[in-house]
Amino acid sequence: MTLLRDHDLARAFDHASGAYDRLTALNPGYRAELLRSARRLRLPRDGEGLRVLDLGCGTGASTRALLRAAPRARITAVDASAGMLRRALEKRWPRQVRFLHRTAEETAADDGGPYDAVFAAYLFRNVTDPDQVLGTVRSSLLRPGGRLAVHEYSLSGSAVHRALWRAVCDGVIVPMGSLTGARALYRHLGHSVLGFDTAPAFTDRLARAGFTEVTALPVAGWQTGIVHTFLARNGSSARPEEAR
Ligand SMILES: C[S@@+](CC[C@H](N)C(=O)[O-])C[C@H]1O[C@@H](n2cnc3c(N)ncnc32)[C@H](O)[C@@H]1O
């Protein structure tokens, strides 16, 4: 099983960036489920001045979900792929959204943090050392009491969901990726999901990294048991109203 990492992965996303939005539009529920996960952060809609980080923002689909969940938040969106960021920047954004060309590993609190919330959609399966990135999120990117939402392909652990994922990859995802010339990236997608933590294992990983209030929630539609939203907090709630 060959997985793409670091520069090779960024190059593969650069190459696929032109077709990326068209391909995700074919995935039923892609945007709706991102929005569901962003809303699960329970950010206040009137949260002016709230600072939110989108790690691995790609062409901005997850950034748009955050903006819909918290229309007044100041959002910093970072990605390792210049090509994906270029596509994001072609779209219209309000002034409080900014995009930075950074890897998750390089992102530092002085890039606009510390943040009230961090959102990472389809990122952790792709990083070389998820524990290191989780450690950085907790120790320097999130404020005490801040919340993390990870939206990720992470199988439930049931053989049925694993078989369904294999069938969707072999029958739909890899053939469609091949049509757009991005076969390597879509093969990576298939393999990386099979090799990544199951939902219970990623929940344990978050707890081991020191996060509290860790939960895994399913999404709807065909991705039930295949994609989860993971929610976690950095320590205890620092704001009394959030403790309720
Ligand atoms: C599958 S896309 C998801 C994009 C977006 N979050 C969305 O939901 O549509 C994954 C993104 O993560 C980025 N990525 C992968 N590894 C990264 C890393 N170590 N640091 C920052 N971005 C990374 C890729 O360049 C790609 O744009």
The ligand as an SDF file (V2000), in Angstrom:
LIG
                    3D

 27 29  0  0  0  0  0  0  0  0999 V2000
   -9.0730   16.0980    1.1960 C   0  0  0  0  0  0  0  0  0  0  0  0
   -8.5380   17.7680    1.2090 S   0  0  0  0  0  0  0  0  0  0  0  0
   -9.7680   18.5230    2.2270 C   0  0  0  0  0  0  0  0  0  0  0  0
   -9.8520   19.9980    2.0530 C   0  0  0  0  0  0  0  0  0  0  0  0
  -10.9190   20.6930    2.8720 C   0  0  0  0  0  0  0  0  0  0  0  0
  -10.6690   20.6370    4.2930 N   0  0  0  0  0  0  0  0  0  0  0  0
  -12.2980   20.1350    2.5740 C   0  0  0  0  0  0  0  0  0  0  0  0
  -12.9510   19.6980    3.5190 O   0  0  0  0  0  0  0  0  0  0  0  0
  -12.7300   20.1250    1.4290 O   0  0  0  0  0  0  0  0  0  0  0  0
   -7.1540   17.6510    2.3080 C   0  0  0  0  0  0  0  0  0  0  0  0
   -6.3080   18.9030    2.3170 C   0  0  0  0  0  0  0  0  0  0  0  0
   -5.3390   18.7800    3.3560 O   0  0  0  0  0  0  0  0  0  0  0  0
   -4.1310   19.3470    2.8750 C   0  0  0  0  0  0  0  0  0  0  0  0
   -3.0380   18.7740    3.6550 N   0  0  0  0  0  0  0  0  0  0  0  0
   -2.5890   17.5020    3.6700 C   0  0  0  0  0  0  0  0  0  0  0  0
   -1.5670   17.3620    4.5280 N   0  0  0  0  0  0  0  0  0  0  0  0
   -1.3730   18.5930    5.0690 C   0  0  0  0  0  0  0  0  0  0  0  0
   -0.4840   19.1100    6.0480 C   0  0  0  0  0  0  0  0  0  0  0  0
    0.4240   18.3380    6.6330 N   0  0  0  0  0  0  0  0  0  0  0  0
   -0.5840   20.4100    6.3670 N   0  0  0  0  0  0  0  0  0  0  0  0
   -1.5160   21.2190    5.7890 C   0  0  0  0  0  0  0  0  0  0  0  0
   -2.3710   20.7840    4.8500 N   0  0  0  0  0  0  0  0  0  0  0  0
   -2.3180   19.4870    4.4990 C   0  0  0  0  0  0  0  0  0  0  0  0
   -4.0710   18.9980    1.4150 C   0  0  0  0  0  0  0  0  0  0  0  0
   -3.1950   19.8600    0.7040 O   0  0  0  0  0  0  0  0  0  0  0  0
   -5.5360   19.1380    1.0130 C   0  0  0  0  0  0  0  0  0  0  0  0
   -5.8190   20.4160    0.5120 O   0  0  0  0  0  0  0  0  0  0  0  0
  1  2  1  0
  2  3  1  0
  2 10  1  0
  3  4  1  0
  4  5  1  0
  5  6  1  0
  5  7  1  0
  7  8  2  0
  7  9  1  0
 10 11  1  0
 11 12  1  0
 11 26  1  0
 12 13  1  0
 13 14  1  0
 13 24  1  0
 14 15  1  0
 14 23  1  0
 15 16  2  0
 16 17  1  0
 17 18  1  0
 17 23  2  0
 18 19  1  0
 18 20  2  0
 20 21  1  0
 21 22  2  0
 22 23  1  0
 24 25  1  0
 24 26  1  0
 26 27  1  0
M  CHG  2   2   1   9  -1
M  END
$$$$
